[in-house]
Each structure stands twice: as structure tokens, then as C-alpha cells.
Amino acid sequence: MAWLITTLIVVPILGALLASATRNYARGVALASNIITAIGAFLLWQSFDSTLPGLQLVERHGWIPAIGAEYLVGIDGLSLLLVILTSLVFPFALLAQSRPAGDRGFCALMLIMQAALYGTFTAQNFILWFLFYEMSLIPAFLLIKIWGGEKRDRAATKFFLYTFLGSVAMLLSFLGIYFAKGTFDFAGLANLAKNGDLLTGNVKWFAFAGIFLGLAVKVPLFPFHTWLPDAYETAPTGVSMVLTGTLSKMGVYGFVRLLLPLFPNEITTMAPWLLTLAVCSIVIAPLAAWAQSDLKRMVAYLSINHLGYCMLGLFAVTATAARPLVEMQAALSGVFMQIFNHGITAAALFYFVGLLEQRRGLRGIGDFGGLMQRTPLLCGWMSVAMFSSLGLPGLNGFVGEFLIFKGSFAMTASFTAAAVLGLLFTAVVFMRAMQSLFSGPLVETSIAFPDLRSNEKWVVIPVTLLMFAIGIVPQFLLNIFNSTVVQMTRLFA
């Protein structure tokens, strides 16, 4: 069944070609492509043996032997989790997006980006991985620049420059590693690093800095985050959902797949500084969200906050010499859960903001009020997504955050204690938003403001039920990556 991974990558590309060639059926072609990839992801899940560590369903072919490039794809628990997340978010985003002008191009670019993400989460050779990694950048740039809102040129250019320059730094670092060791294979490089034979001296630090910079921009980690609010605010609703739901996970995935295995000693040396950046992301981002009047910018800053929890867990795992294995496993499991849960919840929040904007033509917090009287269903379901993002027990957001704090507190108590302030500030942001939107004075408008329509319920209800399912019975997700977590903690220990 190794061919399933290649099928997942190829189907969206074929769908993009077909969508761009049709006049009136681009949206249908894109959704059909997503149905096929969702079935493929389910079959991949069924074929995956969660009791075995390491890569499975590996497919390997020669490509460019002269530079050590080969077509090498495979999955472990983390890769499978992100493949499933991608298969959920993209159809959700396509259904959420109102039909734009130039629908063919929009759908084609979305499918190309989906193929690039599947490749990024399964490639096991740096050249192939970097090709897919950069392949996602161009569609995202064009989607923001062509279909974005006001100031889209500035936002798209800023997004491109930040991510491209970070990618250049990462590429230069890996070229240095290749010239020193002659391989781009992730597993081979990780073995060299484990034995202390990867690089030495200042060269190793330069390589670490380049890869760290490229990934920190992509997450993004404070203070490399300034491109994100502009991009998320300007992008169309469906694109914002994909940017926060899946593209931001490429950075966190890169930290787990590349930086931690290749540079464990450097991360341990820099741990106090890295943990400080993670805490800044957790604490400062919700304060910035508190100051926003635009709902999209508010959700964008809160996205930085939630990804900061992932970075706190990752850096805590390698922060000290004495690391209890059980707490390392708890922190890493929390990171993986948070990656998935944030992808679902943040995408849902952007969808609800998009629904408000469609009805009112505005999205400022002060532009709404008394919505509970007019749209009780919309307010109710949106409240569930907000409480999920807040980490309310019984919803998906609680599981990942609890495990991260449990594991991190045992290893880096002071930094974790400081990070708890982020939970408080996030609660204040959401309570303020809910009070203004749902319970404030009724804002009179001549525009009809309907409650959830039937087609919108088909999008909202399955996603919300998934939040409850993960919050109540998280084991079906934890089982996917338990063996991967155990293997990684032994490596880091």
C-alpha cells in the first residue's frame, strides 16, 4: 500500500489541472478530488500499524543520484496525523469559501497547495521535502494577492519575503550539511547527529541558526510573527482557514522532524532563550489580540499563542539534562494533539468570522451586538469553537494543552508557570469578544442577518462534533502517534 502516499500527492495535482480546464465545475472537481484524498487518507490510516515505531509504507525511487536526491516518502504517527488534518481542513475550507471571481484558478491553486502539504508531511529526503515545502509558498502567495481584501499586495509581499528568506537560510544550512556529509536523507542525518558526527565547531552553529530561522518564520515564533496577522486578515476566509489549519503546522513539523533530531545539544544549550521566545509567543500574542478591533486579526494573534504552546512543549523536552521519560512523553503527546486540535479549532473560528462578515459586510467587534437575539444557532456553535480554543475540559483544546503543561512543568517549571498567563489573557480576549458580539446592545442594521443556513450547518456541525469527540475520547487520536512519541523520547533522552 506504499503507493497510497504518492496517490495522495498526485490526485490534487490532477484535480488542479482538471479544475483549471473546466468553466462551471471547478468547485465540484475540487470537492471530488478532496473526497478521493480523504478516502486515501482513511486507507492510509487503516494500513498503518500504530504499534510499530519508525517509518511505514515507505516508497523509494532513484531521482538525481549526483546530488543525493531521491523520491523517498513514508509516514510515522506524526506524518499520518498531519495527513488526516490536511484531508479534513481543505474540504472544510472549500465549502466555507464563497464562490470568488476566477473560481477555476482559486480551486486549482488550493489543490496544488494541498498536494504540496501532503508531500511536505511525508517526504524523507531534504531535496524532495524542500521542493514540496516551497511548492506550498507560491499558491498561498497568489491566493492572497489575487483574491485577498484591502492591502492584499502588501500582505502577500510580506508573506512571501518572510517565508522565502527563511527558506533560503534553511537551504544554505542543508547545503553545508550535504557538502560535509554527502547525504540529504533525514534518517541518515539523524543517526550522524546521534553519534555526534554531523558537524563540528562554528559550522554546526551556523547550520542550526539557518534551519531555526527558516522554521521559526513558518510557525511563526515570536519575534518572527509579524507577517502573519496581515496575511490572515487579508486572505479570503477559505485561505485563512488553510493557512492557520495546515500551513502553520509545516513549521512545527520541521522542528520535530529536522531541528530536534539533528541539533539536540544546540537546542539544550539555547533552551533558556528558546523557551523565552515560546513564552513570549504565548503571553504577548493574546495581549495583542486583546488590542484588536478586527475579528480576523484577533483570531490570527490567538493562533500565534496556541502554536506557542507547541513550541513550549518541544523546547521543554530538550531543556534540561534530567528529563523524566514519562513527562517527556506527556509533553510530546500534547504537542502532537495541539497541532491537530489547533488546526481544527482555528479553522472553525475563521469560518465563523467569515460568516459574520458575509452577513454584515464588516468584521469589527464594534460592528456587532446582540447577536444572540438574532442568530442563536450561529452564536451557540461559535461559542463552542471559542471554548475549544480556550481549552475548556470536554472539548479538544483541553487535551493537548493539559498534556503540554503537565510535561513541561516537570522539566521547566518557571517558564511553564509564566506561560499560564497566556491562558488567562486568552480567556479575557474571548470573554470580551463574546460579550460584545453576543450579549451587547443590539446593533440595528437594514441588512438581513439570518441565522445558520442549512448548507452552513453541514459544515459547522460535523466539525463541532469532532471537537467534542476528541475532548471526550481522545484515545483514537493518541493511538496514532503513541509509538512515535515513545521512539522520539528515547532518541531525545
C-alpha angles and dihedrals in degrees: 000000000000089000089070092080092053089047090055090054097043100044096065091047091053088045090053091052091048094045092051090051096053127078106203106012104059093113091049092049091050093050092046089052089051091051090054093048091047089054089047091051090050091051089048089053091049091050093048117098104215092192092066123078123216132037122332136187089027119185118191131181134163115255118158106355093178091071099029094255119146138161099255120159132163141139140236126180095285094048091049091049091054093045089055091047091051090049090054101042100049099057088042089054094046092051091046096051116089112229107275129203107273092029092172094061093043094053093043093053092047091053093048089052090050091053090049091053093050088052094047093052095048107033115108100185119074097227092052092042092049091048091056092040091057092038088068092054098065098052091046091051093049094045091055095041097047104033101024127112130243117340089016093145092056094044094047093047092048091049092049096046095048096047095039095050089047089051091051091053090050093047092051090051093052092046088056090051091048094050089051099044107016099229140094095188111125095213092047092050091047090053091051091050091048090056093044093247102114103094137330139216124352092342089068092052092048090051091048092050093050095050092043092052093050093050096040090057091050097050087034111234122186124295093020093062103091095103093058105071092049093048095046093044094050100039120094114262096260092048092049088053092053094044093054097031100050116355094060088055090065089073095049090044089052091054091052096041101038119012102042097046095042101040109026095142093049091050090050090050092048094038098113091052094043092048089050090056090048092050090048089054090050098045106030097044096062089046087055089047089052089058095052125102093186112083094212093053089047092055090043093057091045088054088060088051094053094046087051088066088058091052092047090056094046095048092044090057091064099028103100139028093236106062120163107226094222092054091047089054091048092051094047092046088051091051092052092047091047091052091056098038095048090051091056099039099042091048089051092051092052089049092054091048087051091053091053091048092050091054100042104023087231136077106193117127089234092053092072137053141154092022092151088070093052106030110022094162094050091048093046096051092042089053090056090055091048093050089047090054089047091055101246112179111255093038129087097254093065097061099059096040093048093052092046093051092043093053098037095049091059091054106031107017098168096051092043091050090053090049091058087075086070089064091053094048092046090053091052091050093051095043089052091049094047092048093049097042104036109022105025124104114299111265109219116224135168090219118095111250108197126189122243112318121221094256090051091051089057087060100039103042100055092047093048092047088052089055090055093044093054092043094051102033107020094158094091088064097037090055090061095065106020093105091046091052092050091050093048094048091052089051093049092043 
